[in-house]
């Protein structure tokens, strides 16, 4: 709804929040509020796929930057961010967590 309304700040914030919540379900400790280097280390230590970790961190960094940039806010760009968020969330849910569950 935020993307359809052209609300870039809310769209990018919701994408980051959704991915963080999904990460929390797969990690050995909460991920919200961790600096990116600490999050990277946690994800690596938990044994998650390196290339997928980098995709997630790259997207979250871009969303944080875009959230405060007036140049990022076109409806198609926001829709693409939502699509990327959904793809990343689906990917994260396939990761094996610390207890070996999928």
PyMOL commands that set and color helices and strands:
alter all, ss='L'
color gray80, all
select helices_A, chain A and resi 8-24+36-45+50-67+75-93
alter helices_A, ss='H'
color red, helices_A
deselect
rebuild
show_as cartoon
